């Protein structure tokens, strides 16, 4: 069983293609940029820059001067961003600007240099403080951490959270809009029905200590804010609802109905939509799925390699069938894997024959690891066995068909040789009763070829002989010798005469069937 094809590295491609020095340099630079420790280093730079930006914001908010070390480290981070951007452009070219993350990097670098230049020109005055917001734009580079999370399989849970957030932004936006529409409907009902009751309670002194309670039901937007604060955020739901419900119990429908609709309906619906959207995006994201499958496959191969080493007690580097069966009885992990694959002892013997492709009677580590790493689940194991048995049956059928074809060709040639010794008076024309030889050939044709309406075992006339007589064969064709000799085409037809023409046969692998000319 073969492995999946993978892209070769840029360095190998440059060596194989015989490119020049500049192309080799670009290939090595591409290999350098794609290395894991470079991505990890730039992730640390982004986090450090975020910490420096937060320190600068705190200093300016407190009216203090930003420490010089913070400014110096921030400029170093900007230079590192610039170096990374130039390397990406040098490797990929202007096509890199099609990636929105590269465009974001370029915008952040430009804003950083604008802020740095204006700070130098103003000498650190009020203009520099007012332009400090440009530095906050560097925080957008935290988005670059998504690439690191996509490649790092050790942060699998955090990776899923970030990918879900980034891929479901559209679904979240529509969900919030839907939630706002439902809240607005309830807000209109609150203003129309509840607001007069709130005014009555306010005049009686019920909300003397809460001026916001009266204002909260005075307009649709204020009522929306009230619902968001009380229902979604859960802040003091009973401050307005309980007095109004006690005074007018019919308003129970509005307050409780809005809570049930928004909390148990809309919010749960938003969660379901977001999860469903993430599942769809994950299924369509074949690149990350392939990377995840490759990662899991490599881990599984390491586990199988350890199992093979444990089963290979004699350290020969190969396992016989008896050693494999003995290991399946003693090794608990190997037993569990076979149980998951739904393979018993009989199936294990057949599995050994399947993976022993060279027929040596022993399997090496590669023959053991690769198939078992691919057949992890029962859903994959059963089709593999079916495929193997089907191919084995087809191979046996081809061998049997070849043997039968050779046998019938030899038998027909023997009949032809026998017919040459018959007296001339026994020969018959096509208009007379067919000879025994013709009937014999026709009857054998019905046996070798699927019966047609004109051919049956009970018919013996010349008109019932299938035309042409096709004998399935994989490696043979008929050559007719005459004046001049010629090779029969697949469209050769019956010649209704009592004797056979001289026939010979020769191998020809391209023909899968041949037709007799009688």
C-alpha positions in Angstrom: 0.0 0.0 0.0 1.4 3.4 -1.0 1.6 6.6 0.8 -0.1 9.9 -0.1 1.6 12.3 -2.3 3.0 15.4 -0.6 4.4 18.6 -1.9 8.2 18.8 -2.0 10.0 21.6 -0.2 11.0 24.7 -2.1 14.7 23.9 -1.6 14.3 20.4 -3.2 12.3 21.8 -6.1 15.0 24.4 -6.8 17.7 21.8 -6.8 15.7 19.4 -9.1 14.7 22.1 -11.5 18.2 23.5 -11.8 17.3 27.1 -11.1 19.8 29.9 -10.8 21.4 31.5 -7.7 18.6 34.0 -7.2 15.9 31.3 -7.3 17.9 29.2 -4.9 18.2 32.1 -2.5 14.5 32.7 -2.7 13.8 29.0 -2.1 16.1 29.0 1.0 14.4 32.2 2.2 11.0 30.5 1.8 12.2 27.5 3.7 13.5 29.9 6.4 10.2 31.8 6.7 8.1 28.6 6.9 10.1 27.1 9.7 8.2 26.6 13.0 10.6 28.4 15.3 10.4 31.5 13.1 6.6 31.5 13.6 6.9 30.9 17.3 9.5 33.8 17.6 7.2 36.2 15.7 4.3 35.1 17.9 6.4 36.1 21.0 7.2 39.4 19.3 3.5 40.1 18.8 2.7 39.3 22.4 5.6 41.5 23.6 4.4 44.4 21.4 0.9 44.0 22.9 2.4 44.2 26.4 4.5 47.3 25.5 1.4 49.0 23.9 -0.6 48.4 27.1 2.2 49.9 29.2 2.4 52.9 27.0 -1.4 53.4 27.2 -1.4 53.1 31.0 1.5 55.7 31.2 -0.3 58.3 29.0 -3.6 57.7 30.8 -1.9 58.4 34.2 -0.1 61.5 32.8 3.3 60.0 33.1 6.1 59.8 30.5 6.5 56.5 28.8 9.7 54.8 29.8 12.5 54.8 27.2 12.9 51.0 27.3 9.3 50.6 26.3 9.8 53.0 23.3 13.0 51.2 22.2 11.5 47.7 22.4 8.5 48.9 20.5 10.7 50.2 17.7 12.5 46.9 17.6 9.2 45.1 17.2 8.4 47.4 14.4 11.7 46.6 12.6 11.1 42.9 13.0 7.6 43.3 11.5 9.2 45.1 8.6 11.8 42.4 8.1 9.2 39.7 8.0 7.1 41.6 5.6 10.0 42.1 3.2 10.9 38.5 3.3 7.4 37.4 2.5 7.3 39.9 -0.4 10.7 38.7 -1.6 9.6 35.0 -1.6 6.0 35.3 -2.9 6.2 38.6 -4.8 3.3 41.0 -5.2 0.9 38.0 -5.3 1.3 38.0 -1.5 -0.9 41.2 -1.4 -3.9 39.0 -2.3 -3.7 37.7 1.3 -5.6 40.0 3.6 -3.2 39.2 6.5 -0.3 40.5 4.4 -2.2 43.6 3.6 -3.0 44.1 7.3 0.8 43.7 8.1 1.6 46.3 5.5 -0.9 48.7 6.9 0.3 48.2 10.4 3.9 48.7 9.4 3.1 51.9 7.5 1.1 53.3 10.4 4.0 52.4 12.7 6.5 54.4 10.7 4.1 57.3 10.3 3.7 57.4 14.1 7.5 57.1 14.6 8.2 59.9 12.1 5.7 62.3 13.6 7.0 61.5 17.1 10.5 62.4 16.0 9.4 65.6 14.3 7.2 66.8 17.2 9.8 66.0 19.8 7.4 64.0 22.0 4.8 66.8 22.4 1.0 66.8 22.3 1.0 65.7 18.7 2.9 62.6 19.5 0.4 61.8 22.3 -2.5 62.4 20.0 -1.0 60.0 17.5 -0.4 57.3 20.0 -3.6 55.6 18.8 -1.7 54.6 15.7 0.4 52.3 17.9 -2.8 50.6 19.1 -3.2 49.4 15.5 -0.3 47.0 16.1 -2.6 45.0 18.3 -4.3 43.9 15.1 -1.3 41.8 14.5 -2.6 39.5 17.2 -4.7 38.2 14.3 -1.5 36.8 13.0 -1.5 34.4 15.9 -4.2 32.4 14.1 -1.6 31.1 11.7 0.4 29.8 14.6 -2.6 28.2 16.1 -3.5 26.5 12.8 0.0 24.9 12.7 0.4 24.1 16.4 -1.4 20.9 17.3 -0.5 21.1 21.0 -3.0 24.0 21.4 -5.9 22.1 19.8 -8.7 23.4 22.1 -7.5 27.1 21.8 -7.1 26.6 18.1 -10.7 25.5 17.7 -12.0 28.5 19.7 -10.1 31.0 17.6 -11.0 29.3 14.3 -14.6 29.2 15.3 -14.5 32.9 16.2 -12.9 33.9 12.9 -15.0 31.6 10.6 -18.3 32.4 12.2 -18.2 36.2 12.3 -20.8 36.4 9.5 -23.1 34.0 11.3 -22.6 36.0 14.6 -23.5 39.3 12.9 -26.7 37.9 11.5 -27.5 36.3 14.8 -27.1 39.6 16.7 -29.3 41.3 14.1 -32.0 38.7 14.6 -31.7 39.0 18.3 -32.0 42.8 18.0 -35.2 42.4 15.9 -36.8 40.2 18.5 -35.8 42.5 21.3 -37.3 45.5 19.3 -40.6 43.7 19.0 -40.8 43.2 22.7 -39.5 46.7 23.3 -42.4 48.1 21.3 -44.9 46.1 23.4 -43.2 47.4 26.6 -43.5 51.0 25.5 -47.1 50.6 24.4 -48.4 48.5 27.4 -46.0 48.8 30.3 -44.9 52.4 30.1 -48.3 53.9 31.2 -48.3 51.6 34.2 -44.7 52.6 35.0 -45.8 56.3 34.9 -48.7 55.6 37.3 -46.3 53.8 39.7 -43.8 56.6 39.4 -46.5 59.2 40.3 -47.4 57.2 43.4 -43.8 57.2 44.5 -42.9 53.6 43.7 -39.8 54.5 41.6 -38.7 57.5 43.6 -35.2 56.1 44.1 -34.9 55.0 40.4 -35.2 57.7 37.8 -33.8 55.3 35.2 -36.7 52.9 35.7 -39.2 55.5 34.4 -36.9 56.4 31.5 -36.3 52.8 30.6 -39.8 52.3 29.2 -40.1 55.8 27.6 -38.8 54.9 24.1 -38.1 51.8 22.0 -34.3 52.2 22.2 -34.4 52.7 26.0 -36.7 49.6 26.2 -34.1 47.7 24.1 -31.4 48.7 26.5 -33.6 47.6 29.4 -34.1 44.2 27.8 -30.4 43.8 27.0 -29.5 44.8 30.6 -32.1 42.7 32.4 -32.7 39.7 30.2 -29.4 39.1 28.4 -26.9 40.5 30.9 -29.1 39.5 33.9 -28.8 42.8 35.7 -31.7 43.6 38.2 -34.5 42.0 36.3 -37.0 42.4 39.2 -36.3 46.1 39.8 -39.0 47.1 37.3 -40.7 43.8 36.5 -41.8 42.8 40.0 -43.5 46.1 41.0 -45.3 46.3 37.6 -46.4 42.7 37.7 -47.7 43.2 41.3 -49.6 46.2 40.2 -50.8 44.8 36.8 -50.5 40.9 36.7 -51.3 40.8 33.0 -47.9 42.3 32.3 -46.5 39.0 33.4 -46.9 37.8 29.8 -44.6 40.6 28.5 -41.8 40.3 31.1 -41.7 36.5 31.3 -42.4 36.1 27.6 -39.5 38.3 26.6 -37.2 36.4 29.0 -38.2 33.0 27.7 -38.0 34.1 24.0 -34.6 35.7 24.3 -32.8 33.5 26.8 -34.2 30.0 25.9 -35.0 30.7 22.3 -32.9 33.3 20.5 -29.6 32.8 22.4 -29.7 29.1 22.2 -30.6 29.3 18.5 -27.6 31.6 18.0 -25.3 28.9 19.7 -26.8 26.2 17.4 -26.3 28.3 14.3 -22.7 29.1 15.2 -21.9 25.5 15.9 -23.5 24.3 12.7 -21.7 27.0 10.7 -18.4 26.0 12.3 -19.1 22.3 11.4 -19.8 23.3 7.7 -16.7 25.4 7.5 -14.6 22.7 9.1 -15.8 20.1 6.5 -15.1 22.5 3.6 -11.6 23.5 5.0 -9.8 20.6 3.3 -6.4 22.1 3.8 -6.6 22.1 7.6 -8.4 18.7 7.6 -5.6 17.2 5.5 -3.0 18.7 7.9 -4.8 17.3 10.9 -5.1 13.9 9.2 -1.4 13.9 8.4 -0.6 14.8 12.0 -2.8 12.0 13.4 -1.3 9.6 10.9 2.3 10.3 12.0 1.3 9.8 15.6 -0.4 6.5 14.8 2.6 5.3 12.8 4.9 5.9 15.8 2.5 3.9 18.0 2.4 1.0 15.5 6.2 1.1 15.2 6.5 0.5 18.9 3.9 -2.3 18.7 6.0 -3.9 15.9 9.2 -3.7 18.0 7.4 -5.4 20.9 6.1 -8.2 18.7 9.5 -8.7 17.1 10.9 -10.5 20.1 13.9 -12.0 18.1 14.8 -8.5 16.7 14.9 -9.8 13.1 13.2 -6.8 11.6 10.3 -8.9 10.3 7.3 -10.9 11.6 6.1 -14.3 10.5 2.5 -15.3 10.6 3.0 -17.4 13.8 4.8 -14.4 15.5 2.0 -12.1 14.5 -0.7 -14.5 15.9 1.4 -14.9 19.1 1.7 -11.2 19.5 -2.0 -10.7 19.0 -2.6 -13.1 21.9 -0.1 -11.4 24.3 0.1 -7.7 23.4 -2.9 -5.9 25.0 -2.5 -2.7 22.8 -2.4 -4.8 19.6 -5.4 -6.7 20.8 -7.4 -3.5 21.3 -6.4 -2.2 17.9 -7.6 -5.4 16.2 -10.8 -5.3 18.2 -11.5 -1.7 17.0 -10.8 -2.9 13.4 -13.1 -5.9 14.0 -10.4 -8.4 13.0 -10.4 -11.9 14.6 -7.8 -14.6 14.2 -9.2 -15.8 10.8 -9.2 -12.2 9.5 -5.7 -11.7 10.9 -4.4 -14.6 8.7 -6.0 -13.0 5.7 -4.7 -9.6 6.7 -1.2 -11.1 6.8 -1.6 -12.4 3.2 -2.9 -9.0 2.1 0.0 -7.0 3.5 2.7 -9.6 2.6 2.8 -8.2 -0.9 6.1 -9.8 -1.9 4.9 -13.3 -0.7 8.0 -13.9 1.4 6.1 -15.3 4.3 7.2 -12.5 6.6 6.2 -8.8 6.9 8.6 -6.0 7.6 8.0 -2.9 9.7 6.9 -0.8 6.7 4.4 -3.5 5.6 3.0 -3.7 9.1 2.8 0.0 9.9 1.4 1.5 6.7 -1.8 -0.6 6.3 -2.7 -0.7 9.9 -2.3 3.1 10.2 -4.7 3.6 7.4 -7.3 1.0 8.6 -7.9 2.5 12.0 -11.7 2.0 12.1 -14.1 -0.8 11.2 -15.6 1.4 8.4 -12.3 1.3 6.6 -11.3 -2.3 7.4 -14.4 -4.0 5.8 -14.0 -2.3 2.4 -10.3 -3.2 2.3 -11.1 -6.9 2.9 -13.9 -6.7 0.2 -11.5 -5.0 -2.2 -8.8 -7.6 -1.6 -11.2 -10.6 -2.0 -12.7 -9.1 -5.1 -9.3 -8.5 -6.7 -8.3 -12.1 -5.7 -11.5 -13.5 -7.3 -11.0 -11.5 -10.5 -7.4 -12.7 -10.7 -8.6 -16.3 -10.4 -11.3 -15.7 -12.9 -8.8 -14.4 -15.4 -6.6 -17.4 -14.9 -9.5 -19.7 -15.4 -10.7 -17.9 -18.5 -7.3 -18.1 -19.9 -7.0 -21.8 -19.3 -10.4 -22.5 -20.7 -9.7 -20.4 -23.8 -6.4 -22.2 -24.5 -8.2 -25.6 -24.0 -11.0 -24.8 -26.4 -8.6 -23.4 -29.0 -6.6 -26.6 -28.9 -9.8 -28.6 -29.0 -11.1 -26.8 -32.1 -7.7 -27.2 -33.8 -7.8 -30.9 -33.1 -11.3 -31.0 -34.7 -10.0 -29.1 -37.7 -7.1 -31.6 -38.1 -9.6 -34.5 -37.8 -11.9 -32.9 -40.4 -9.0 -32.8 -43.0 -8.9 -36.6 -43.0 -12.6 -37.0 -43.7 -13.6 -38.2 -47.3 -14.5 -35.5 -49.7 -18.0 -37.0 -50.2 -18.8 -36.2 -46.6 -18.3 -32.4 -47.1 -21.5 -30.4 -47.4 -22.3 -27.0 -48.8 -23.9 -24.2 -46.8 -27.3 -25.0 -48.3 -27.3 -28.6 -47.0 -27.6 -30.1 -43.6 -24.7 -28.9 -41.5 -21.9 -31.4 -40.7 -21.2 -32.8 -37.3 -18.1 -30.5 -37.2 -20.3 -27.4 -37.8 -22.8 -28.5 -35.2 -19.9 -29.2 -32.8 -18.4 -25.8 -33.3 -21.8 -24.0 -33.0 -22.6 -25.9 -29.8 -19.3 -25.1 -28.2 -19.8 -21.5 -29.2 -23.0 -21.5 -27.2 -21.1 -22.8 -24.2 -18.2 -20.3 -24.5 -20.3 -17.3 -25.4 -23.5 -16.1 -23.5 -26.5 -17.7 -25.3 -28.3 -15.5 -27.8 -31.9 -15.8 -29.1 -30.6 -17.6 -32.1 -28.4 -20.1 -30.2 -29.5 -22.6 -27.7 -28.3 -26.0 -26.6 -31.3 -27.7 -28.3 -30.7 -26.1 -31.7 -28.4 -27.9 -34.1 -28.9 -26.0 -37.4 -26.3 -23.9 -39.1 -28.6 -20.8 -38.8 -28.5 -21.3 -35.0 -24.7 -21.0 -34.7 -23.7 -17.6 -33.2 -22.0 -15.3 -35.7 -19.3 -14.7 -35.1 -18.1 -17.3 -32.6 -16.3 -15.3 -29.8 -14.0 -17.1 -27.4 -12.9 -14.9 -24.5 -9.2 -15.0 -24.2 -6.7 -12.6 -22.7 -3.4 -13.4 -24.5 -4.3 -15.1 -27.8 -5.7 -14.2 -31.2 -6.3 -16.3 -34.3 -4.3 -15.8 -37.5 -5.6 -17.3 -40.7 -3.1 -18.4 -43.3 -4.1 -18.2 -46.9 -2.9 -16.5 -50.1 -1.6 -14.1 -49.0 -1.6 -14.7 -45.2 -3.5 -12.2 -43.2 -4.4 -11.5 -39.6 -8.1 -11.8 -38.8 -9.7 -8.6 -37.4 -12.1 -8.6 -34.5 -14.9 -8.4 -37.1 -14.1 -11.7 -38.7 -17.3 -13.6 -39.7 -18.5 -17.1 -40.3 -17.7 -18.6 -43.6 -20.5 -21.2 -44.1 -18.5 -24.1 -45.4 -18.1 -27.6 -44.2 -14.3 -27.4 -43.5 -12.1 -25.1 -41.4 -9.5 -23.0 -42.9 -5.9 -23.6 -41.7 -5.5 -21.9 -38.4 -2.6 -21.0 -36.2 -2.4 -19.0 -33.0 0.1 -16.6 -31.5 0.3 -14.5 -28.3 -0.8 -10.9 -28.5 -1.5 -9.2 -25.1 -3.5 -6.3 -26.5 -6.4 -8.6 -27.7 -8.9 -9.6 -25.0 -11.0 -11.8 -27.3 -10.7 -13.4 -30.7 -13.3 -14.7 -33.2 -13.1 -17.9 -35.2 -13.6 -17.9 -39.0 -15.2 -21.1 -40.1 
